[in-house]
């Protein structure tokens, strides 16, 4: 018993040192990632759009939020007429929602196909559920995207591109996906049959970015 107590005390003393080492390793990895991303963006000709801060500051703030557990969604848009430049941000937001919803639909489809062992008829019916779910996620997630920063670059005199980086709270995103599935399953008996297990997949946050 005495030996066990001594071992437990030793472990407790070691924990802060291990935690400190892990934090230092994470900080080092994040610093490296930050530098690589800055180098990549500048090399590709991206410039900050719609902010009085520097790109370095905005990217650092963005990484800090990511490190706190926020998810990331990126919307991309381009125009071939500079007169339509004002449409870039709204188009990027639409594309961000579409991309997020498509990824959610594909991941849900993969989980259901692998874990549930559906019959051919059930697979056929679930195809409609995936489509409905994807469309509903696209609508639901829009209100959960928080704009972080925007980048713009001129590819040529008549070709302009924009990237808008969004942050998303994982709990809010999970709730949005669950609402989407609750609506998507209403017209499908097979979806209702597996509703609890599918909801559990969604709550697990299997589509975190």
HELIX and SHEET records of a PDB file:
HELIX    1   1 UNK A    2  UNK A   43  1                                  42    
HELIX    2   2 UNK A   55  UNK A   67  1                                  13    
HELIX    3   3 UNK A   82  UNK A   87  5                                   6    
HELIX    4   4 UNK A   88  UNK A  116  1                                  29    
HELIX    5   5 UNK A  120  UNK A  142  1                                  23    
HELIX    6   6 UNK A  170  UNK A  184  1                                  15    
HELIX    7   7 UNK A  185  UNK A  187  5                                   3    
HELIX    8   8 UNK A  189  UNK A  193  1                                   5    
HELIX    9   9 UNK A  195  UNK A  203  1                                   9    
SHEET    1   A 4 UNK A  47  UNK A  49  0                                        
SHEET    2   A 4 UNK A 146  UNK A 156 -1                                        
SHEET    3   A 4 UNK A 159  UNK A 168 -1                                        
SHEET    4   A 4 UNK A  71  UNK A  79 -1                                        
END                                                                             
